[in-house]
């Protein structure tokens, strides 16, 4: 068994050697720190508890939790921001960046090459050397010559050179060249905010040392050239091996023209049959024939005929394999006779590449013609699949139903299954048996051949419809909560992606089905968001909406459903933009016209979300009240009618009614099982507890606030729903850790938010994480980058401006000051005015005192005891303990019944003790 190591970002950890490297350079770390890191890497992305860490790192010894914190602190410094370790309060630690296991067999994750590579030793050596000297190497040659097999074998041979291994991307199913970047990102397991951005993909790969194999680029050469040039410019550790029937013509491209397999010269097999049998083309024929059932053993006496066969097939590996699969059914002389006839038509004026392509086509025609009718029919039908397919999918899509009217021979499910096995034996279908479930696929050449047989037929239309219906069913299955782990679900999503695209392309074509296409586009929304391909979903949704515009009255329900999905997609990538408002407003108008109450509720919720995201809390409350008005409690199992007005009131500073509604919603537990989101984006208890934690803290209940924030985050992490986790981190754990915890707590929460937002390609939420991380840096006394650049860089929304001001990170933001001075009130306004009073005190003490009075008046009306305590502390600190300031602080402090270990209460007690001592 190969020694296992772990790769994350630009780091490689080898536990056996107790070695951590960054870009190949060793980092100095102690044995126990490395042991902690190894345990976290082994268990990634899971959270590892303190008890388990102690048992691994300090076996048989009792140590305090502080020992873990000390070593984790050292690890964080070594790893740096973006690749750190996050603390999940009450649960333990986890790595915040994706981890890949690898070892000496670093190419094991590659697709299997069809078999041991025969006769390609020289080509393999050339490519291995080329990859050491060139960052882009393209293998070119006609179809069937073995480009993919050579690329895979080369990748396996050189995988050890690349710390982050090899990643293989089959581009053949891609019909739209504009989707190439997204396909590569998806294959790499990367989530991009803009799945079409080559620059963003290059940035994501900037510090990664890996080999990227891009297979079958001939139909997207222009897009491929642009992409690889961008990747080479932005990712210096990246090496690319491409295959294509023609050059990419990209800057820095090194070309390798793959020749046919070595063949015996005319008469050579007669003179030296043993030597001829050792040549690559002959060896391939011998080995493939020997693998038949029953095996066919070629003898040296048959060498002259075998040599004629290989020369007739131009040394093309795929053509030789197809012919070899027929030995046994035919004698070698009979096989040669059949092929001579199939290949007899000359191709005038053809060059070598054209001649070889014609040879392959003729061989495919010949092999196809030998199939029994049922197997021919099955092969044709398998061309409908754009990617890998399961046995179950063959039965549903390729087979005819018992009650289905069929023109021509019927292909039943049992016949289809039996036929699939035969096609595998004849090298016409490839089986992948490496996972728990077998998957099947057609080689690119064979898929195009099969599609050509069906093109324009009535059967093609029928199969396309079956395929689209099956894809729609799979989308529904993947959207339903199940026992699948997140990684398994993502693998299933990626496997289905090409078929989703193919089904949508057919449905919106002139021969498709618009209604089915609209259903597919709507169902594909969550699917694309899971893959962080919002850009592609917007294009698909745009195509669907354009199709609807030709006859809007006929598809109002479909348009409404599509708009609801589109609004959510845009919000979670771009935030509360006008496009979100437009989508939900149009959906609301359609819902009212159709009398669809459920869609009306979702539309009102979306409009609430848009207003809330803009910081227009009074407006959001209006939408929340409209939602409640059309939603009786018995029709609201997720209690959205309580949740969203509670959020609006909370942010308006109306803490008492906000808390009452939140606690009322918590008492009504949602139903178990099924879709826990119900189309409302955030998990019920996670969202309510997160918001409630901040309300509790503001009211002076710090212990209850910390418990609510912890419970909310734990439930969110358990459910694994990224949006719910980010929502509660923003309102709950990040804020509560900042105001009631240690600097380490605040940093851990911020790092978790950053890693979750990055990992799910959600830039809207990433901005909140950046605010909290900056606040944590202030707590640590870290050097900050330019404040002006932070405040006046990319635009912040009002909610983010409020947070920046409340956390003391800047008040002079152009979006903020005028708004606050204009009388608009929000939950953090007393703190904003208190902080501004501190800035004002040195030059205008009277103005500072007036601003503190104003802040205290707002906090008193809100019932925000926590803000009143901070204001009282500032009075003593800025204005002295006279004039009743100390007594006012004591009066506020006496109202607290919990949270005595929090920084504010500790500071208040110390301040009062100091004032008392001075007075004495």
N, C-alpha and C positions, 0 to 999 in steps of 0.2 A: 504494500500500500504506500502510495506516495506521501511524503511529508506535507501536511496541510498548512497553508498560510492564508492570511486574510488581507484583502485589498479594499481600501475605502479612500475615495478621493485620490490624492497623490501619495498616500501612505501604504506601506506593505508591512504587515506584522507576521513574523515567523516565530511562533511560540517555542518551538523546539530549540532554536538558536538564541532565544531571548533577545530578538533583534527587531527594532522598529526603524524603518527607513522612510525618508521623504524624498521623492524623486531620485531614489537610489542612494541617498546619503544617510548614513546611520545617525540616529538621535540618541543622546545619552539619557537613559531612564533607569531607575532602580528595578530590581527584580520584582518587588511587590507591585509597583505601579504597572509593570508589564503584565503581571499575572491578572490584575484587575482588568486591564484592557483586553487581554485574551479572552477572559470570561464574557465580557460584554460583546466582543466580536462573535464568539461562538453562539451567543443567544440572540444576537440582533435579528429583528428589531424589537425583541421583547425587553421588558424591564426586569432587571435583576435586583432582588431584595438585598438589604444589608446583611441578613443572616447568611445567605448563600455566598456572598462575597467573603465574609469572614471565614466561613467553612473552607473555602478554596484557598484563600491567601494566608490565613492565620490558623491552620488546622490544629485543634486541640488547645488553643490559647484564647483566653478571654481578652478582647480589646474593646475600647470605646468606639462609638460611631465616628468620633472625631478623627481617628486614624484613617478611616476610609476617605473622609473629606480632605485630609491633607494630601493623600496620594492622588485623589481625583483632581485637586487643584493643580498639582504638578503636571498631570496628564493634559489638562485643559491648556496650560501654557504651551506645552509641546505641540499640541494639535492645532491650536489657533482657532479663530472664529470661523464658523461654517463647517467644521469637522469635529465639533466638541462632544462633550458628555453632558446630558441633561439629567436633572433630578426630578423625578415625579414624586411629589411630596407624599409621604406615607407608603410609597410603593418601592422606591429604589432608584437605580440609575439605568440609563440606556444610551447607546450611541445615537447621535442625531443625524448620521449620514448613512446612506446605503452601504452594506458590506457584501463583498463577494468572496466566496471561498475558492481557493485555487491551490494548485500543487504542481507536481511535475507533469501531470496529465492535464495541463491548462487548457488544451483544446478539446476536452471531453464534452463541453457544452455545445460544440459545433455539431451540425447535422452529420450523420455518418456518411462517409464516402461509400460509394456502392460496393467497393471491395478494395483489396490491396491494389495499389496503382501499378500497372504493368507497363514496362517500357518507357516510363517517363522519368527515369533517374536523371537524365541530362536536363530536362525541363525543370525538374524539382530543384536541382542544384542551381540552375540559372536564376530561378525566382527567389530562392533563399538568399543568394548574393545580392540580387536586385533590391530586395526589401531592406538589406543592410545599407545600401548606398542611395536608394531613392525613396522618397516619402509617398510617391504615387506610382504604382506599377499596374498596367492594364494588360491582361491576357486577351488576345483577340483571335478569332477563328470562327469557322462556320458552325452551325448547330450540329450537335451530336459528336463533336470532335473531342470532347472531354474537358472543356474549360472549367466547369464547376468541380469535377472530381479533382483536377489538378490544384485548383485554388484551395479546396478543403484540405488536401494532403499537405500542401505547402503551409497552410495556416497551422495545422497540427504539428508540423516539424519545427516551426519557428516560434511557437507559442511561448516557450520559456524565455524568450528575449523581452517579452512585454509584461511588465509587472501587473497590469490589469487585464491580461489575457487577450482573447480574440472574440470578436463579435461578428456574426454572420447575418447579412440582410439579403433576402431573396427579393429582388425588385420585379421579377417577371409578372406577378399578378397586377401590378400597378398600371392602370389605364390613363390616369391623369398625372402628367409630369409635375404639376404644381404641388402634388401631395408627397413628393419624394422626401423632402426634409422631415415631414411628420412621420413618414414610415421609418426612416433611419432612427429618429429620436425614440419612437415607440419600441423598436427592436433593441435599442440600448437601455431601455427601461427609464428613459428620461421624460420628465413632464415639463413642457415648455409653455410659457404663457402664450406665446404665439407659435403654434406648431409649424408654421410656414417659414419661420425666420432662420435662415442659415447662420446669420450672425449670432443669434441667441444659442443655437446648437453649438457653434464653435466656442462660445464663451463657456458653455456648460462642460466642454471637453478640454478647456484650456490647460488644466493641470493634470490631465490623465494620459498615461502612457499605454496605449493599446493599439491593436491591429484591427482595422475595420475592413471586412470583406464585403464588397458590394457586387452581387451576382446578377447577371442578365440585364445590363444597362442599355442594350442597343436601341430600345424604343424610347428612351428618355435621355439620350446622350447630351443634348444641349443643357437640360436642367442639371444633369449629373456633373457636367463640366463646371457650371457655376457653383454648385454645392461643394465639390471637392476643392476648388480654389479657395473658397471661403474657409473651409475647414483647415486647409494647410496654412493659411495666413493666421488663423486665430487659435490653433491648437498645435503647438510645436511638438508635443509628444505623440501625436497621432500619425500612424502609418496606414496607407490605404492600398489594398489589393482589389482590383476591379476585374470583372470579366464582361466582354461585350463582343458583338460581331463586327464592330467598327471602333476606331479610336475615339476617345472622348475629346481629344484636341484641347486638353486643359494644360495650363502652364505647369511645367515640371514633370509632365507625364513621360514615363518610360514604357515603351511598347514591347511586348513579347508575342510574336506570332506563333501560335501553337501548331506544329506540323502534325500530319497524320501519324499513326503508329507505324513503326518500322516494318517493312514488308520484304518478303523474299523477291529477289530479282527473277526475271523470266528464266526458267531452266534451273534455278538454284536448288529448288526442292527436289528435282530429279537427281542432281549431282550429289547433294548432301542433305538428305531428308532430316537427319538428326539435328544438324545445324539450323535448318530452316524452321524446325519446330521450336527452336529456342528464341526466335525473333518475336518482338512484342505482339504484333497482330495475331500471329499464330498461337502464342501462349494464351492470349485472351480467348480465342476460339476454343482451344483445348479445355481451359478451365471452366468456361461457361457451359460447354457441352457436358462436362463431367458433373455439373451441378443439377442437370435435368433429372426429372423423375419419370422413368428410370434413367440412370446416368448413361451418357454416350461417351465411350472411350475412343478417341481418335488414335489411330496407329500410324507409325512412320510410313507404312505403305500408302496411306491416304494423304501424305504430305503434298504431293503435286496438286491434287484436287483442292485440298484445303488452301494452298497458296493461291490458286486461281480464284477461289471464293473471296479471300481477303483482298486480293488486288481488285476484283470486281467491285468490292465495297469501299475502295479507296482508302483502306486503313482507318475508316471511321469507327470509333469504339461502339457507339450506340447501334449502328447498322450491323456490326459484327455480333453484338449481343443478341439482337433480334433474330438474326439468322441462326445463331447457335441454339437459341431456345427451341428451334424447330427440328434439330437433329434428334432422331429417335422416331419422330412422326414421319420423317423422310430420311432416306439414305443420303449420304453425302453427294453422290452423283445426281440423285433426283432433286436435291435442294439446289445444287448448282444450276441444273437445267431450268428450274423455276425462276431463279434469280437472273440468269442470262436473258430469259424472255422479258422479265420485268424491266431490266436495265438496257434493253436493246435500242430504245429510241435515242438517237443522237441529239445532242444539244449544240447546235451550230453557233460558233462564235463565243462560246462560254469560256471564261477563264477558270483556273483551278478551283477557286472558291465556289463559283456558280456550279461547276460540275459536281463538286462534292455535295452541295445542297441538293442538287437534282438526284444524286445517288441516294441520299438519305430519304428524300421524298418517295422515290421509287421503292426503296426498301420498306418504308412504312406502308405504302399501298399494297405491296406484296404480302407483308405480314398481316395487315388488316383483312385482306381478301381470304386468307386461310382460316380466319376465325369462324366458328359456328355462328349462325344468325343471332342467337341470344347474346353471345359475347360481343359481337359487333354492335348490337343495339346498346348494350351496357356501356361499352367504351364511348360511344357517341354521347350518351347521356351524362357520363362522368365529366365531360367537358364543361358542363354547366357550373361546376364548382370552381371558384376563383382561388381558393386556398386548400388547406388540408380538410379532409372530411372523415366522418366516422361511419361505422357500419350502419348505425341507426339512421344517419342522414341518407345513406344510399337507399335504404328501404323506404324512406319517406319521399325522397325527391326523384330518384332514378327509377324506382319500381312503379308499376301501374297498380292502382287500387282495385280491389275486387269488384266494386260497383261502378268503376269508371269506364265510360265508353271510350274505346280505343280504335283508331283506324290503323289496321295492320296488326302484326304479331304482338301479343300481350307479354310483358315482362313482369312476372310476379316477384314478390319480395324474396321468396326462396331461391328463385332462379338468379336474382340479382346477387345474392350472397354467394351462391355457388360460382357464378360467373366472375365475381371479384377475385376469388381464390385462383381461378384459372388465369386471369389477366396478370396477377402477381407472378405466377409461375412462368409466364411468357415474357416477363420483363417489360410489360406495358403499363403496370401500376407499381408504384413504390410504397412499401409498407414501413411505417415507423413504429417499432414495438418497444421503444426505449422507456416509455412512461407507463403509468398505471393503466391507461386506456390506449389501444392501438389507434393510430391515425394513418390515413392513406392519402396519396396525392399522385397526380399525373406530372411527369416531367414537363417542363415548359414546352418543349418541342411537341410532345404528345398531346398536351392540352390544346394547343393551337390547331393541331391536326384534327382532333375530335370536334372542336368548335366549327371548323370548316365544313365538316360533314353535315352538321345540323343547320348551318346558317340559312335563314330564310324559310325554313320548313314550319309546318303547323306544329310539329312536335317540339321544335325549339321554343315557340311561344308558350306551349303547355308546360314545358319543363321550367322555363323562366318564371312562370307564375308560381309553380310549386316551390321553386327555390326561394322566391321572395316571401312566400307564406311561411316557409320553414325558418327563414332568417328572422321574420317578425316574431315567431314563437320563441326562438332562441334569445332574442332581445328581452322578451318578457321574462323568460326564465332567469336570465342574468340580472335583471332588475329586482328579482324577488329575494328577500333575505334567505340565506341558506347556510349550510355548514361549511361552505367553501371558505378557505382562508383568503386574505386579501391578495396574496401572491398568486394563488390558484385562480382567483377570479380575474386578475389582470392577465394571466396567461390565456385564459379562456376568451377574454375580450380581444386580445391581440390576434388570436387564432381566427376569430370571427370577422375581423376588420375588413379583409379583402372581400368577403362575401357580402357584408353590409354595403360596401361601395358598389359591388356588382349588381346587387338587388335594386339599389336606388337608381343606378344608371339605367337599368332596364325599365323600371317602373315609370320613370319620367321621360322615356324615349317615345317616339311616335307610335311604336307598337306595344307600349307598356300599359299600365293601369294607374291612372292618376290617383284614384282613391286609395289604392294599396300603397302607392308611393307616399302619400300624405301620412298614412298610418306609420309607415316605416320611418319617415323623417321625424315624426313626433317621438316615436319609441327610441330612436337613435340618439336623442338629446342626452339623457343620462349616460348612455353608453360612451358617447364621445367625451363627455365631461370626466368620466372615470379614467379615460385615456389622456386627459388634459389636451384634447384636440378641439378646443373651442373654435379656433379659426376655421377648421374644416366643417364643424357643425354649422357655423354661421353660413358658410357657402351652401351647404345642403339645405338649410332652412330657407335661405334666400332663393334657391332654385324652386323649392316647393311653393313659396309665397308668390313667386313670379308666375308659376303655373296656375295658381289659384286666381290670380288677377284677371286671367282671360275669362273666367266665369265665376266671379266671387259669390254669387247667390247660391251656387250649387254645392259649395264646399265650406260653408260657414263654420260648422262644427269642427272640421279638421283644421281650418285656419285658426280658430280659437285655441285649440289644444296646442298647436305649434307655437303660437305667440306666447302662451304661458311658459312653455319650456324654454323658448328663446330668451324671454325676460330674465329668467333665473340664470341662464348661461352667461349673459352679458354682465349681470350684476356681480357675479362671483369672480369675474376676471377683470372687468374695468371699473366696477363700483356703480354708484347711482348716476348713470349717464342719462342724457335725454332719450337715448335709444331704449333704455329700460322703461322709462315712463311711456313712451310711444307704444311699446309692445303690450304692456299691461292695460293701457287705456283702450287700445283697440280690442283687446280680449274682453274687457268689461262691456264695451258696447255690443259686441257679438253675443256675450252671455245674456245680456238683458234682452236683446232681440229674440234670442232663441228660448228664453225662459229657463236657462240652465243655471239653477241656484248654486250648485257645487262649483261651477266655473266662475260664477260671479264672486263667490267667496275667495277663491284663489286669486282672482284679479284684484279684488280689494286688498287682499293681503300683500300682493306684489306692489300695489301703489303705496301701501303703508311702508313697505320695506324701502321703496325708493325715497319717500319723504324722510324716513328715519335715517337712511344712509346719508342724506344731504344735511342732516342736523336740523331739519324743519320739524321739530317735535310737536308743535301745536297742530300743524297740518297732518302729521302722521296720526295724531289722536283722532282727528276727524275721520280718517279712513278706518281706524280701529273701531270706532263707534258704529260706523256704517256696516262693518263686518259683523259686529255683535247684533245689530238690529236685524240682520237676515239669517242669523245662526242661532236657533234655539239650543239650550244646553244639551238636550238629548241627541242633537245632530252634530255635536262637536266633541267626539271622544278624545281628541288631543288637546282640548281646552284652549284653543287658540284665541277664543273670545275673551279669555281672562289674560292670557299671556301677552298679547300685543298691546292692549291699553296699559298694562302694568309697565311695559318697557317705555312707552311714550311718557307716562306720568313720571316714572323714575328719572328720565333724562330732562324733563321739565323742572325737576326739583320738587315735585309733589310726592314726597317720600311715603307719607302715611297711606294714602290710597294705593300707591304702587305696591307697597308691602302687603296690604290686605288682599289685593287681587292675586299677587304671586303666591301667597300662602294658600289662598282658596284653590288656585290651580293645582298646587302640589297635593292638596288633600284628595283631589280627583285623579286617581292614577289612570293612565291611558290603558287601553286593552293590550294584552300581551300578544306577541307574534305578529305576522303580517308586516306591512310597511309602516315602520315606526315614525316615518316622517310625514306620511299622508300628503305629500306634495307641498309641505310647508317648510322645507329646507333644513330645519334644525330639530334635533331630538328634544322632546318635550321637557323632561326633567333636567337635562343638561342645560338647556337655555334658561329655564326658570331659576334654577339654583345659581347659575352664574350671575344673572342680573340681581337676584335677591342678595347675594353675598355683598355686593357693593352698597345696596340700600342699607343692609344691616350695619356695615362699617360706618356709613355716613351718620346713622342714628346713634352711634356710640356702642355698638355691640360687636366688638372686634373678635371675640372668641367665636361667637356664632357665625360671624362673617368668614373667618378662616375655615371653620368646619364646612360651611356651605360651599365655599370655593373648592376645597379639597374633594368633597363628595361629587361635585359637578364634574371636576376634571377626571376623577377616577371613573365615573360612569361614561364620560366621553371617550376616554382611552379604551375602556372595555368594549364599547360599541365600535370603535375604530372609524367613526364617521368624521372626516376631516373638517367639514364646515362646522359641525357642532363643537368639536374640540377648539377650533379657532375662535368661535363665538364666545365660549366660556373663558378661554384664556384672556380675551380682550376685556370682558366685563368683570371677570372673576379673578383667577389666579394671578395674572400679571399685575393687576392693580392692587389686589390685597397683599401680595408679596412686597410690592413697592412701599405701601404705606404701613404695613404691620409686621413685616418680616425682616430678614437680614439682607445685606447686599447680595449674598450668595443666592438666597431664595429668589430675589428679583431677577438676577442674571439667569438662573436656571429656567425660570418661567419664560423669560424673553427668548432664550435660546430655543426652547421647545416650540414657541410660536413661530420663530423664524424657520426652523427646520421643517415644521409641518406645512407652513405656507409655501416654502421652496419646493418641498417634496411633492406637493400637489399642484404646483404651478398656479398659485392664486395670488397675483401681485397686489390685489386690493388689500388682502389681509397681511401681506408682507409689510406694507407700509406701517400698519399698527405695530407689528413686531419690531420694526426699526425704531419706532418711537420709544417703546419700552426698553429696548437694548441700550439706547442712548441714555435713558434715565438710569438704568443699572450702572452704566459706566460712570455717571456722575456720582453714584453712591460709592463706587470703588475709588473715586478720585483719579480715574484714568484720563489721559490726555484726549481731548475731543478734536475732531476735525472742525473746519470753519463753520461757526454757527450760522453765518449769513447764507452759506451754501446749503446748509441743512434746511433752513426756514424758507428760502426763496428758490430752491431747486424745483424739481417736478411738483406740480400743483397738489396741495393737500385738500381733502374735502373738509367740510365744517366739523364733522365729528373728530377728525384727526387734529384739526386746529385746536379744538377744545381740549383734547388730551395733551397736546404739546404745551398749551398754556397752563393746564391744571398741574402737570408734572414739573412745571418750572423750567421748561426747556426753551422758552422764548415767548414773549408776549407781543412783540412788535410786528407780528406777521400781518401783512396787509389784509388778509381775510378775517382777522380776528378782532383787532382793537376796536374798529368802528362798530362792529356788530355788538360787542359787549358794552361799549359806551352808549350805544343807542337804546339800551334798556332791555334787550333780549336776555332772558334768564335761562340758565341751564344748570344741571346738577353741580358742576364744579366752579360756578362763578364766584362764590365767596372765597375760594382758594386762589383764584386768579387775581382778585382784587387784593388779597392779603400779600401775595407775592409782589405785586406791583407797589404796594405800600412800602415793602422792604427796599425796593429799588429807589423809591422816592424820598425815603426818610433822611438821607444825608443832605439833600439840598432843599427839602421842603417838609420839615417835621409836621407842620400844621396840616398840609395836604395829605401826608401819610396817615395822620390820626383820623382825618375825615374819611379817608378811603377804608380804614379799618372799621370805622363805625358803619359805613355803608355795607361792607362785607358781613359784619355781624348781624345787621338787620335782615339781610337776605337769608343768612344761615338760620337765624331764629325762625323766620317764617317757614323755611323748608323743614325745620326739625332736624337739622344737620348738626348734631352735637359734636361730632368729630371736627368739623370745620370751626365751630365756635371755640373748641379747645385750642386749635392752632392759632386762631385770631387772638385769643387771650394771651398765649405765650408770646406772640409777636408784640403785643402791647407792652408787656414787661420788658422784652428784649430791646425794643426800639425806643420806648418812651420812658423806661425806668419803672421801678416798683411803686412810685408814688401815685398820687391822684387816684387811688383806688384800684390801680391795675392789678396788684397782687391779690387783693380781695376778690376782684372779678375772676381772676384765674382760679382761685380756691373755690369759688362758687360753682364754676363750670366743672371743675375736677370732681367735686363732691357728687355730681350726678352720675358718674360712671360706676357701673357695678361689675365690670369685667374688662379684660384686656390690659391688665396692669403691667404686663411685661412688654407691651408694645412701645416703640420708640417715643411716641408723643407723650404717653402717660409717664414714662420714665423721666423724660425731659421736664415735664411739668412738675413732678414731685421734687426733682433736684432744684428747679428754679425756686419753688416755694421754700424749700429748706434753706437755700442760700439767702433769700429775701428775709426770712425769719431771723437768721443768724446776724445779718447786717442790722436789722432793726433792734436786735437784742444788744 
